């Protein structure tokens, strides 16, 4: 586990990945950042929560991605 608050470049990279994943269409398409065959929805939600807790994503980004993950269940 790593505290991204002390590493601005790493935080920016994580935010870029999350934003690209959140921008992917949710309607029936699997997001390349979160292939369903590799991780369960619960695992993806836990990872998303960890990003929010670490401050790597905003509450709005968290909410949007959470809705997307839940809609794929």
N, CA, C and O atoms as a Maestro MAE file, in Angstrom:
{
 s_m_m2io_version
 :::
 2.0.0
}

f_m_ct {
 s_m_title
 :::
 protein
 m_atom[292] {
  # First column is atom index #
  i_m_mmod_type
  r_m_x_coord
  r_m_y_coord
  r_m_z_coord
  i_m_residue_number
  s_m_chain_name
  s_m_pdb_residue_name
  s_m_pdb_atom_name
  i_m_atomic_number
  :::
  1 25 0.845 -1.165 0.000 1 A "UNK " " N  " 7
  2 3 0.000 0.000 0.000 1 A "UNK " " CA " 6
  3 2 0.897 1.237 0.000 1 A "UNK " " C  " 6
  4 15 1.939 1.260 0.655 1 A "UNK " " O  " 8
  5 25 0.488 2.244 -0.728 2 A "UNK " " N  " 7
  6 3 1.307 3.440 -0.886 2 A "UNK " " CA " 6
  7 2 0.439 4.679 -0.684 2 A "UNK " " C  " 6
  8 15 -0.699 4.732 -1.151 2 A "UNK " " O  " 8
  9 25 0.980 5.664 0.008 3 A "UNK " " N  " 7
  10 3 0.286 6.928 0.213 3 A "UNK " " CA " 6
  11 2 0.600 7.841 -0.973 3 A "UNK " " C  " 6
  12 15 1.700 8.384 -1.077 3 A "UNK " " O  " 8
  13 25 -0.378 8.002 -1.863 4 A "UNK " " N  " 7
  14 3 -0.140 8.793 -3.071 4 A "UNK " " CA " 6
  15 2 -0.158 10.292 -2.806 4 A "UNK " " C  " 6
  16 15 0.226 11.076 -3.673 4 A "UNK " " O  " 8
  17 25 -0.596 10.698 -1.627 5 A "UNK " " N  " 7
  18 3 -0.612 12.129 -1.314 5 A "UNK " " CA " 6
  19 2 0.797 12.710 -1.287 5 A "UNK " " C  " 6
  20 15 0.988 13.891 -1.577 5 A "UNK " " O  " 8
  21 25 1.781 11.889 -0.942 6 A "UNK " " N  " 7
  22 3 3.154 12.376 -0.880 6 A "UNK " " CA " 6
  23 2 3.885 12.216 -2.212 6 A "UNK " " C  " 6
  24 15 5.057 12.576 -2.327 6 A "UNK " " O  " 8
  25 25 3.195 11.677 -3.215 7 A "UNK " " N  " 7
  26 3 3.799 11.473 -4.534 7 A "UNK " " CA " 6
  27 2 2.887 12.049 -5.603 7 A "UNK " " C  " 6
  28 15 2.087 11.321 -6.191 7 A "UNK " " O  " 8
  29 25 2.995 13.358 -5.864 8 A "UNK " " N  " 7
  30 3 2.076 14.028 -6.799 8 A "UNK " " CA " 6
  31 2 2.077 13.434 -8.204 8 A "UNK " " C  " 6
  32 15 1.023 13.365 -8.836 8 A "UNK " " O  " 8
  33 25 3.224 13.006 -8.704 9 A "UNK " " N  " 7
  34 3 3.276 12.443 -10.058 9 A "UNK " " CA " 6
  35 2 2.499 11.132 -10.123 9 A "UNK " " C  " 6
  36 15 1.765 10.893 -11.081 9 A "UNK " " O  " 8
  37 25 2.657 10.284 -9.111 10 A "UNK " " N  " 7
  38 3 1.913 9.026 -9.058 10 A "UNK " " CA " 6
  39 2 0.420 9.305 -8.932 10 A "UNK " " C  " 6
  40 15 -0.395 8.643 -9.575 10 A "UNK " " O  " 8
  41 25 0.067 10.272 -8.117 11 A "UNK " " N  " 7
  42 3 -1.341 10.627 -7.955 11 A "UNK " " CA " 6
  43 2 -1.934 11.080 -9.282 11 A "UNK " " C  " 6
  44 15 -3.050 10.688 -9.624 11 A "UNK " " O  " 8
  45 25 -1.203 11.902 -10.036 12 A "UNK " " N  " 7
  46 3 -1.683 12.382 -11.332 12 A "UNK " " CA " 6
  47 2 -1.887 11.210 -12.287 12 A "UNK " " C  " 6
  48 15 -2.876 11.170 -13.018 12 A "UNK " " O  " 8
  49 25 -0.961 10.259 -12.284 13 A "UNK " " N  " 7
  50 3 -1.082 9.105 -13.169 13 A "UNK " " CA " 6
  51 2 -2.305 8.269 -12.805 13 A "UNK " " C  " 6
  52 15 -3.029 7.814 -13.690 13 A "UNK " " O  " 8
  53 25 -2.539 8.067 -11.527 14 A "UNK " " N  " 7
  54 3 -3.704 7.298 -11.088 14 A "UNK " " CA " 6
  55 2 -4.987 8.023 -11.484 14 A "UNK " " C  " 6
  56 15 -5.938 7.400 -11.956 14 A "UNK " " O  " 8
  57 25 -5.011 9.332 -11.291 15 A "UNK " " N  " 7
  58 3 -6.197 10.104 -11.671 15 A "UNK " " CA " 6
  59 2 -6.461 9.999 -13.170 15 A "UNK " " C  " 6
  60 15 -7.614 9.879 -13.585 15 A "UNK " " O  " 8
  61 25 -5.418 10.042 -13.978 16 A "UNK " " N  " 7
  62 3 -5.580 9.915 -15.431 16 A "UNK " " CA " 6
  63 2 -6.198 8.574 -15.796 16 A "UNK " " C  " 6
  64 15 -7.098 8.507 -16.633 16 A "UNK " " O  " 8
  65 25 -5.715 7.506 -15.169 17 A "UNK " " N  " 7
  66 3 -6.242 6.167 -15.443 17 A "UNK " " CA " 6
  67 2 -7.712 6.088 -15.043 17 A "UNK " " C  " 6
  68 15 -8.539 5.576 -15.797 17 A "UNK " " O  " 8
  69 25 -8.030 6.591 -13.870 18 A "UNK " " N  " 7
  70 3 -9.419 6.528 -13.395 18 A "UNK " " CA " 6
  71 2 -10.336 7.356 -14.279 18 A "UNK " " C  " 6
  72 15 -11.448 6.930 -14.592 18 A "UNK " " O  " 8
  73 25 -9.883 8.533 -14.685 19 A "UNK " " N  " 7
  74 3 -10.713 9.372 -15.556 19 A "UNK " " CA " 6
  75 2 -10.952 8.708 -16.903 19 A "UNK " " C  " 6
  76 15 -12.064 8.757 -17.429 19 A "UNK " " O  " 8
  77 25 -9.918 8.085 -17.469 20 A "UNK " " N  " 7
  78 3 -10.107 7.383 -18.747 20 A "UNK " " CA " 6
  79 2 -11.083 6.231 -18.573 20 A "UNK " " C  " 6
  80 15 -11.935 6.006 -19.433 20 A "UNK " " O  " 8
  81 25 -10.969 5.500 -17.471 21 A "UNK " " N  " 7
  82 3 -11.872 4.381 -17.226 21 A "UNK " " CA " 6
  83 2 -13.304 4.880 -17.033 21 A "UNK " " C  " 6
  84 15 -14.248 4.257 -17.518 21 A "UNK " " O  " 8
  85 25 -13.468 5.986 -16.336 22 A "UNK " " N  " 7
  86 3 -14.807 6.533 -16.103 22 A "UNK " " CA " 6
  87 2 -15.425 7.055 -17.394 22 A "UNK " " C  " 6
  88 15 -16.649 7.104 -17.512 22 A "UNK " " O  " 8
  89 25 -14.608 7.441 -18.356 23 A "UNK " " N  " 7
  90 3 -15.105 7.970 -19.617 23 A "UNK " " CA " 6
  91 2 -15.551 6.870 -20.578 23 A "UNK " " C  " 6
  92 15 -16.190 7.160 -21.589 23 A "UNK " " O  " 8
  93 25 -15.228 5.627 -20.280 24 A "UNK " " N  " 7
  94 3 -15.615 4.518 -21.140 24 A "UNK " " CA " 6
  95 2 -17.123 4.334 -21.084 24 A "UNK " " C  " 6
  96 15 -17.723 4.514 -20.025 24 A "UNK " " O  " 8
  97 25 -17.750 3.977 -22.203 25 A "UNK " " N  " 7
  98 3 -19.201 3.749 -22.197 25 A "UNK " " CA " 6
  99 2 -19.559 2.565 -21.314 25 A "UNK " " C  " 6
  100 15 -18.892 1.531 -21.336 25 A "UNK " " O  " 8
  101 25 -20.629 2.733 -20.530 26 A "UNK " " N  " 7
  102 3 -21.025 1.691 -19.580 26 A "UNK " " CA " 6
  103 2 -22.069 0.735 -20.151 26 A "UNK " " C  " 6
  104 15 -22.228 -0.369 -19.631 26 A "UNK " " O  " 8
  105 25 -22.773 1.120 -21.186 27 A "UNK " " N  " 7
  106 3 -23.888 0.329 -21.706 27 A "UNK " " CA " 6
  107 2 -23.420 -0.962 -22.364 27 A "UNK " " C  " 6
  108 15 -23.141 -1.001 -23.562 27 A "UNK " " O  " 8
  109 25 -23.339 -2.019 -21.556 28 A "UNK " " N  " 7
  110 3 -23.024 -3.339 -22.080 28 A "UNK " " CA " 6
  111 2 -21.580 -3.559 -22.469 28 A "UNK " " C  " 6
  112 15 -21.219 -4.668 -22.863 28 A "UNK " " O  " 8
  113 25 -20.757 -2.558 -22.374 29 A "UNK " " N  " 7
  114 3 -19.350 -2.706 -22.763 29 A "UNK " " CA " 6
  115 2 -18.482 -2.845 -21.531 29 A "UNK " " C  " 6
  116 15 -18.634 -2.104 -20.560 29 A "UNK " " O  " 8
  117 25 -17.579 -3.793 -21.577 30 A "UNK " " N  " 7
  118 3 -16.643 -3.970 -20.475 30 A "UNK " " CA " 6
  119 2 -15.540 -2.931 -20.610 30 A "UNK " " C  " 6
  120 15 -14.963 -2.761 -21.684 30 A "UNK " " O  " 8
  121 25 -15.258 -2.252 -19.537 31 A "UNK " " N  " 7
  122 3 -14.198 -1.248 -19.542 31 A "UNK " " CA " 6
  123 2 -12.838 -1.927 -19.542 31 A "UNK " " C  " 6
  124 15 -12.612 -2.833 -18.740 31 A "UNK " " O  " 8
  125 25 -11.914 -1.512 -20.427 32 A "UNK " " N  " 7
  126 3 -10.599 -2.123 -20.458 32 A "UNK " " CA " 6
  127 2 -9.847 -1.994 -19.136 32 A "UNK " " C  " 6
  128 15 -9.014 -2.843 -18.820 32 A "UNK " " O  " 8
  129 25 -10.124 -0.952 -18.365 33 A "UNK " " N  " 7
  130 3 -9.432 -0.766 -17.089 33 A "UNK " " CA " 6
  131 2 -9.901 -1.770 -16.039 33 A "UNK " " C  " 6
  132 15 -9.170 -2.069 -15.094 33 A "UNK " " O  " 8
  133 25 -11.111 -2.287 -16.200 34 A "UNK " " N  " 7
  134 3 -11.658 -3.222 -15.237 34 A "UNK " " CA " 6
  135 2 -12.319 -4.402 -15.950 34 A "UNK " " C  " 6
  136 15 -13.545 -4.508 -15.938 34 A "UNK " " O  " 8
  137 25 -11.536 -5.293 -16.572 35 A "UNK " " N  " 7
  138 3 -12.163 -6.434 -17.242 35 A "UNK " " CA " 6
  139 2 -12.896 -7.320 -16.241 35 A "UNK " " C  " 6
  140 15 -12.293 -7.769 -15.266 35 A "UNK " " O  " 8
  141 25 -14.171 -7.580 -16.459 36 A "UNK " " N  " 7
  142 3 -14.950 -8.374 -15.515 36 A "UNK " " CA " 6
  143 2 -14.363 -9.753 -15.249 36 A "UNK " " C  " 6
  144 15 -14.530 -10.287 -14.152 36 A "UNK " " O  " 8
  145 25 -13.691 -10.330 -16.207 37 A "UNK " " N  " 7
  146 3 -13.163 -11.676 -16.016 37 A "UNK " " CA " 6
  147 2 -11.995 -11.711 -15.036 37 A "UNK " " C  " 6
  148 15 -11.677 -12.770 -14.494 37 A "UNK " " O  " 8
  149 25 -11.354 -10.572 -14.802 38 A "UNK " " N  " 7
  150 3 -10.197 -10.550 -13.927 38 A "UNK " " CA " 6
  151 2 -10.547 -10.193 -12.489 38 A "UNK " " C  " 6
  152 15 -9.962 -10.751 -11.561 38 A "UNK " " O  " 8
  153 25 -11.482 -9.283 -12.286 39 A "UNK " " N  " 7
  154 3 -11.828 -8.850 -10.940 39 A "UNK " " CA " 6
  155 2 -13.336 -8.794 -10.777 39 A "UNK " " C  " 6
  156 15 -14.065 -8.413 -11.692 39 A "UNK " " O  " 8
  157 25 -13.784 -9.178 -9.603 40 A "UNK " " N  " 7
  158 3 -15.217 -9.112 -9.337 40 A "UNK " " CA " 6
  159 2 -15.622 -7.663 -9.094 40 A "UNK " " C  " 6
  160 15 -14.784 -6.790 -8.873 40 A "UNK " " O  " 8
  161 25 -16.920 -7.436 -9.141 41 A "UNK " " N  " 7
  162 3 -17.428 -6.086 -8.875 41 A "UNK " " CA " 6
  163 2 -17.032 -5.646 -7.470 41 A "UNK " " C  " 6
  164 15 -16.700 -4.480 -7.256 41 A "UNK " " O  " 8
  165 25 -17.066 -6.569 -6.511 42 A "UNK " " N  " 7
  166 3 -16.691 -6.228 -5.136 42 A "UNK " " CA " 6
  167 2 -15.234 -5.795 -5.060 42 A "UNK " " C  " 6
  168 15 -14.906 -4.834 -4.363 42 A "UNK " " O  " 8
  169 25 -14.366 -6.491 -5.767 43 A "UNK " " N  " 7
  170 3 -12.946 -6.115 -5.774 43 A "UNK " " CA " 6
  171 2 -12.749 -4.755 -6.414 43 A "UNK " " C  " 6
  172 15 -11.975 -3.937 -5.917 43 A "UNK " " O  " 8
  173 25 -13.444 -4.513 -7.511 44 A "UNK " " N  " 7
  174 3 -13.329 -3.229 -8.202 44 A "UNK " " CA " 6
  175 2 -13.828 -2.088 -7.312 44 A "UNK " " C  " 6
  176 15 -13.224 -1.015 -7.278 44 A "UNK " " O  " 8
  177 25 -14.933 -2.319 -6.590 45 A "UNK " " N  " 7
  178 3 -15.461 -1.297 -5.696 45 A "UNK " " CA " 6
  179 2 -14.503 -1.029 -4.535 45 A "UNK " " C  " 6
  180 15 -14.346 0.114 -4.107 45 A "UNK " " O  " 8
  181 25 -13.862 -2.087 -4.027 46 A "UNK " " N  " 7
  182 3 -12.877 -1.910 -2.960 46 A "UNK " " CA " 6
  183 2 -11.686 -1.081 -3.452 46 A "UNK " " C  " 6
  184 15 -11.203 -0.199 -2.743 46 A "UNK " " O  " 8
  185 25 -11.223 -1.368 -4.659 47 A "UNK " " N  " 7
  186 3 -10.106 -0.619 -5.228 47 A "UNK " " CA " 6
  187 2 -10.501 0.844 -5.446 47 A "UNK " " C  " 6
  188 15 -9.710 1.752 -5.196 47 A "UNK " " O  " 8
  189 25 -11.719 1.058 -5.910 48 A "UNK " " N  " 7
  190 3 -12.216 2.406 -6.134 48 A "UNK " " CA " 6
  191 2 -12.284 3.174 -4.816 48 A "UNK " " C  " 6
  192 15 -11.903 4.343 -4.752 48 A "UNK " " O  " 8
  193 25 -12.771 2.514 -3.768 49 A "UNK " " N  " 7
  194 3 -12.838 3.139 -2.446 49 A "UNK " " CA " 6
  195 2 -11.436 3.492 -1.937 49 A "UNK " " C  " 6
  196 15 -11.241 4.541 -1.324 49 A "UNK " " O  " 8
  197 25 -10.475 2.622 -2.192 50 A "UNK " " N  " 7
  198 3 -9.095 2.894 -1.776 50 A "UNK " " CA " 6
  199 2 -8.542 4.126 -2.495 50 A "UNK " " C  " 6
  200 15 -7.826 4.926 -1.893 50 A "UNK " " O  " 8
  201 25 -8.867 4.277 -3.766 51 A "UNK " " N  " 7
  202 3 -8.424 5.461 -4.513 51 A "UNK " " CA " 6
  203 2 -9.036 6.733 -3.929 51 A "UNK " " C  " 6
  204 15 -8.363 7.756 -3.805 51 A "UNK " " O  " 8
  205 25 -10.311 6.656 -3.576 52 A "UNK " " N  " 7
  206 3 -10.972 7.831 -2.994 52 A "UNK " " CA " 6
  207 2 -10.388 8.145 -1.624 52 A "UNK " " C  " 6
  208 15 -10.132 9.308 -1.312 52 A "UNK " " O  " 8
  209 25 -10.177 7.127 -0.809 53 A "UNK " " N  " 7
  210 3 -9.609 7.324 0.524 53 A "UNK " " CA " 6
  211 2 -8.209 7.924 0.453 53 A "UNK " " C  " 6
  212 15 -7.835 8.752 1.284 53 A "UNK " " O  " 8
  213 25 -7.440 7.497 -0.549 54 A "UNK " " N  " 7
  214 3 -6.079 8.010 -0.715 54 A "UNK " " CA " 6
  215 2 -6.064 9.414 -1.309 54 A "UNK " " C  " 6
  216 15 -5.017 10.059 -1.354 54 A "UNK " " O  " 8
  217 25 -7.213 9.884 -1.760 55 A "UNK " " N  " 7
  218 3 -7.275 11.216 -2.352 55 A "UNK " " CA " 6
  219 2 -6.877 11.240 -3.818 55 A "UNK " " C  " 6
  220 15 -6.631 12.309 -4.378 55 A "UNK " " O  " 8
  221 25 -6.812 10.065 -4.448 56 A "UNK " " N  " 7
  222 3 -6.397 9.985 -5.846 56 A "UNK " " CA " 6
  223 2 -7.521 10.367 -6.802 56 A "UNK " " C  " 6
  224 15 -7.266 10.746 -7.945 56 A "UNK " " O  " 8
  225 25 -8.777 10.265 -6.329 57 A "UNK " " N  " 7
  226 3 -9.919 10.647 -7.156 57 A "UNK " " CA " 6
  227 2 -10.875 11.488 -6.311 57 A "UNK " " C  " 6
  228 15 -10.870 11.411 -5.083 57 A "UNK " " O  " 8
  229 25 -11.673 12.270 -6.974 58 A "UNK " " N  " 7
  230 3 -12.644 13.120 -6.282 58 A "UNK " " CA " 6
  231 2 -13.889 12.298 -5.937 58 A "UNK " " C  " 6
  232 15 -14.074 11.189 -6.438 58 A "UNK " " O  " 8
  233 25 -14.731 12.857 -5.080 59 A "UNK " " N  " 7
  234 3 -15.985 12.191 -4.731 59 A "UNK " " CA " 6
  235 2 -16.873 12.027 -5.955 59 A "UNK " " C  " 6
  236 15 -17.563 11.017 -6.093 59 A "UNK " " O  " 8
  237 25 -16.859 13.022 -6.852 60 A "UNK " " N  " 7
  238 3 -17.669 12.927 -8.069 60 A "UNK " " CA " 6
  239 2 -17.169 11.813 -8.982 60 A "UNK " " C  " 6
  240 15 -17.968 11.061 -9.539 60 A "UNK " " O  " 8
  241 25 -15.856 11.705 -9.138 61 A "UNK " " N  " 7
  242 3 -15.283 10.626 -9.954 61 A "UNK " " CA " 6
  243 2 -15.610 9.274 -9.342 61 A "UNK " " C  " 6
  244 15 -15.938 8.324 -10.052 61 A "UNK " " O  " 8
  245 25 -15.519 9.195 -8.025 62 A "UNK " " N  " 7
  246 3 -15.848 7.962 -7.312 62 A "UNK " " CA " 6
  247 2 -17.298 7.560 -7.573 62 A "UNK " " C  " 6
  248 15 -17.584 6.410 -7.906 62 A "UNK " " O  " 8
  249 25 -18.205 8.519 -7.417 63 A "UNK " " N  " 7
  250 3 -19.627 8.224 -7.585 63 A "UNK " " CA " 6
  251 2 -19.936 7.770 -9.010 63 A "UNK " " C  " 6
  252 15 -20.710 6.832 -9.205 63 A "UNK " " O  " 8
  253 25 -19.344 8.417 -9.996 64 A "UNK " " N  " 7
  254 3 -19.599 8.055 -11.394 64 A "UNK " " CA " 6
  255 2 -19.096 6.641 -11.687 64 A "UNK " " C  " 6
  256 15 -19.802 5.846 -12.307 64 A "UNK " " O  " 8
  257 25 -17.896 6.333 -11.249 65 A "UNK " " N  " 7
  258 3 -17.334 5.006 -11.522 65 A "UNK " " CA " 6
  259 2 -18.084 3.933 -10.735 65 A "UNK " " C  " 6
  260 15 -18.278 2.823 -11.230 65 A "UNK " " O  " 8
  261 25 -18.503 4.258 -9.521 66 A "UNK " " N  " 7
  262 3 -19.252 3.298 -8.704 66 A "UNK " " CA " 6
  263 2 -20.570 2.942 -9.398 66 A "UNK " " C  " 6
  264 15 -20.953 1.774 -9.467 66 A "UNK " " O  " 8
  265 25 -21.259 3.975 -9.911 67 A "UNK " " N  " 7
  266 3 -22.511 3.710 -10.655 67 A "UNK " " CA " 6
  267 2 -22.251 2.812 -11.855 67 A "UNK " " C  " 6
  268 15 -23.041 1.915 -12.149 67 A "UNK " " O  " 8
  269 25 -21.133 3.056 -12.554 68 A "UNK " " N  " 7
  270 3 -20.807 2.247 -13.730 68 A "UNK " " CA " 6
  271 2 -20.559 0.789 -13.343 68 A "UNK " " C  " 6
  272 15 -21.070 -0.125 -13.989 68 A "UNK " " O  " 8
  273 25 -19.785 0.580 -12.302 69 A "UNK " " N  " 7
  274 3 -19.475 -0.791 -11.863 69 A "UNK " " CA " 6
  275 2 -20.758 -1.516 -11.454 69 A "UNK " " C  " 6
  276 15 -20.968 -2.671 -11.824 69 A "UNK " " O  " 8
  277 25 -21.603 -0.842 -10.699 70 A "UNK " " N  " 7
  278 3 -22.846 -1.460 -10.244 70 A "UNK " " CA " 6
  279 2 -23.769 -1.758 -11.415 70 A "UNK " " C  " 6
  280 15 -24.471 -2.770 -11.403 70 A "UNK " " O  " 8
  281 25 -23.783 -0.902 -12.421 71 A "UNK " " N  " 7
  282 3 -24.657 -1.137 -13.585 71 A "UNK " " CA " 6
  283 2 -24.221 -2.360 -14.399 71 A "UNK " " C  " 6
  284 15 -25.019 -2.926 -15.146 71 A "UNK " " O  " 8
  285 25 -22.971 -2.760 -14.257 72 A "UNK " " N  " 7
  286 3 -22.454 -3.912 -15.003 72 A "UNK " " CA " 6
  287 2 -22.740 -5.252 -14.315 72 A "UNK " " C  " 6
  288 15 -22.469 -6.317 -14.871 72 A "UNK " " O  " 8
  289 25 -23.284 -5.183 -13.111 73 A "UNK " " N  " 7
  290 3 -23.567 -6.426 -12.365 73 A "UNK " " CA " 6
  291 2 -24.785 -7.104 -12.940 73 A "UNK " " C  " 6
  292 15 -25.189 -8.161 -12.456 73 A "UNK " " O  " 8
  :::
 }
 m_bond[291] {
  # First column is bond index #
  i_m_from
  i_m_to
  i_m_order
  :::
  1 1 2 1
  2 2 3 1
  3 3 4 2
  4 3 5 1
  5 5 6 1
  6 6 7 1
  7 7 8 2
  8 7 9 1
  9 9 10 1
  10 10 11 1
  11 11 12 2
  12 11 13 1
  13 13 14 1
  14 14 15 1
  15 15 16 2
  16 15 17 1
  17 17 18 1
  18 18 19 1
  19 19 20 2
  20 19 21 1
  21 21 22 1
  22 22 23 1
  23 23 24 2
  24 23 25 1
  25 25 26 1
  26 26 27 1
  27 27 28 2
  28 27 29 1
  29 29 30 1
  30 30 31 1
  31 31 32 2
  32 31 33 1
  33 33 34 1
  34 34 35 1
  35 35 36 2
  36 35 37 1
  37 37 38 1
  38 38 39 1
  39 39 40 2
  40 39 41 1
  41 41 42 1
  42 42 43 1
  43 43 44 2
  44 43 45 1
  45 45 46 1
  46 46 47 1
  47 47 48 2
  48 47 49 1
  49 49 50 1
  50 50 51 1
  51 51 52 2
  52 51 53 1
  53 53 54 1
  54 54 55 1
  55 55 56 2
  56 55 57 1
  57 57 58 1
  58 58 59 1
  59 59 60 2
  60 59 61 1
  61 61 62 1
  62 62 63 1
  63 63 64 2
  64 63 65 1
  65 65 66 1
  66 66 67 1
  67 67 68 2
  68 67 69 1
  69 69 70 1
  70 70 71 1
  71 71 72 2
  72 71 73 1
  73 73 74 1
  74 74 75 1
  75 75 76 2
  76 75 77 1
  77 77 78 1
  78 78 79 1
  79 79 80 2
  80 79 81 1
  81 81 82 1
  82 82 83 1
  83 83 84 2
  84 83 85 1
  85 85 86 1
  86 86 87 1
  87 87 88 2
  88 87 89 1
  89 89 90 1
  90 90 91 1
  91 91 92 2
  92 91 93 1
  93 93 94 1
  94 94 95 1
  95 95 96 2
  96 95 97 1
  97 97 98 1
  98 98 99 1
  99 99 100 2
  100 99 101 1
  101 101 102 1
  102 102 103 1
  103 103 104 2
  104 103 105 1
  105 105 106 1
  106 106 107 1
  107 107 108 2
  108 107 109 1
  109 109 110 1
  110 110 111 1
  111 111 112 2
  112 111 113 1
  113 113 114 1
  114 114 115 1
  115 115 116 2
  116 115 117 1
  117 117 118 1
  118 118 119 1
  119 119 120 2
  120 119 121 1
  121 121 122 1
  122 122 123 1
  123 123 124 2
  124 123 125 1
  125 125 126 1
  126 126 127 1
  127 127 128 2
  128 127 129 1
  129 129 130 1
  130 130 131 1
  131 131 132 2
  132 131 133 1
  133 133 134 1
  134 134 135 1
  135 135 136 2
  136 135 137 1
  137 137 138 1
  138 138 139 1
  139 139 140 2
  140 139 141 1
  141 141 142 1
  142 142 143 1
  143 143 144 2
  144 143 145 1
  145 145 146 1
  146 146 147 1
  147 147 148 2
  148 147 149 1
  149 149 150 1
  150 150 151 1
  151 151 152 2
  152 151 153 1
  153 153 154 1
  154 154 155 1
  155 155 156 2
  156 155 157 1
  157 157 158 1
  158 158 159 1
  159 159 160 2
  160 159 161 1
  161 161 162 1
  162 162 163 1
  163 163 164 2
  164 163 165 1
  165 165 166 1
  166 166 167 1
  167 167 168 2
  168 167 169 1
  169 169 170 1
  170 170 171 1
  171 171 172 2
  172 171 173 1
  173 173 174 1
  174 174 175 1
  175 175 176 2
  176 175 177 1
  177 177 178 1
  178 178 179 1
  179 179 180 2
  180 179 181 1
  181 181 182 1
  182 182 183 1
  183 183 184 2
  184 183 185 1
  185 185 186 1
  186 186 187 1
  187 187 188 2
  188 187 189 1
  189 189 190 1
  190 190 191 1
  191 191 192 2
  192 191 193 1
  193 193 194 1
  194 194 195 1
  195 195 196 2
  196 195 197 1
  197 197 198 1
  198 198 199 1
  199 199 200 2
  200 199 201 1
  201 201 202 1
  202 202 203 1
  203 203 204 2
  204 203 205 1
  205 205 206 1
  206 206 207 1
  207 207 208 2
  208 207 209 1
  209 209 210 1
  210 210 211 1
  211 211 212 2
  212 211 213 1
  213 213 214 1
  214 214 215 1
  215 215 216 2
  216 215 217 1
  217 217 218 1
  218 218 219 1
  219 219 220 2
  220 219 221 1
  221 221 222 1
  222 222 223 1
  223 223 224 2
  224 223 225 1
  225 225 226 1
  226 226 227 1
  227 227 228 2
  228 227 229 1
  229 229 230 1
  230 230 231 1
  231 231 232 2
  232 231 233 1
  233 233 234 1
  234 234 235 1
  235 235 236 2
  236 235 237 1
  237 237 238 1
  238 238 239 1
  239 239 240 2
  240 239 241 1
  241 241 242 1
  242 242 243 1
  243 243 244 2
  244 243 245 1
  245 245 246 1
  246 246 247 1
  247 247 248 2
  248 247 249 1
  249 249 250 1
  250 250 251 1
  251 251 252 2
  252 251 253 1
  253 253 254 1
  254 254 255 1
  255 255 256 2
  256 255 257 1
  257 257 258 1
  258 258 259 1
  259 259 260 2
  260 259 261 1
  261 261 262 1
  262 262 263 1
  263 263 264 2
  264 263 265 1
  265 265 266 1
  266 266 267 1
  267 267 268 2
  268 267 269 1
  269 269 270 1
  270 270 271 1
  271 271 272 2
  272 271 273 1
  273 273 274 1
  274 274 275 1
  275 275 276 2
  276 275 277 1
  277 277 278 1
  278 278 279 1
  279 279 280 2
  280 279 281 1
  281 281 282 1
  282 282 283 1
  283 283 284 2
  284 283 285 1
  285 285 286 1
  286 286 287 1
  287 287 288 2
  288 287 289 1
  289 289 290 1
  290 290 291 1
  291 291 292 2
  :::
 }
}
